[in-house]
């Protein structure tokens, strides 16, 4: 899956699951603030990632993720690791 497809898929489920307006999802925007995430929302986000992309997410994986771009890169890197392993 190429990076553009990953971004489209992520943005699609963020709009649907977290009811955020698509125009607010910008690469440099703060993920937590834009989506108004609380601890339960993070669990929902993990479940959505795991079901859409087929890999397990550890809570500590989210520590360095601040922006949407960080999030896209994380998912892309994890998918690359999965393909190459």
Secondary structure as the mmCIF struct_conf table of DSSP 4:
data_model
#
loop_
_struct_conf.conf_type_id
_struct_conf.id
_struct_conf.beg_label_comp_id
_struct_conf.beg_label_asym_id
_struct_conf.beg_label_seq_id
_struct_conf.end_label_comp_id
_struct_conf.end_label_asym_id
_struct_conf.end_label_seq_id
HELX_RH_AL_P HELX_RH_AL_P1 UNK A 3 UNK A 18
HELX_RH_3T_P HELX_RH_3T_P1 UNK A 22 UNK A 24
TURN_TY1_P TURN_TY1_P1 UNK A 27 UNK A 28
BEND BEND1 UNK A 29 UNK A 29
STRN STRN1 UNK A 30 UNK A 30
HELX_RH_AL_P HELX_RH_AL_P2 UNK A 31 UNK A 35
TURN_TY1_P TURN_TY1_P2 UNK A 36 UNK A 36
HELX_RH_AL_P HELX_RH_AL_P3 UNK A 39 UNK A 53
HELX_RH_3T_P HELX_RH_3T_P2 UNK A 59 UNK A 62
TURN_TY1_P TURN_TY1_P3 UNK A 63 UNK A 64
STRN STRN2 UNK A 67 UNK A 67
HELX_RH_AL_P HELX_RH_AL_P4 UNK A 68 UNK A 84
#
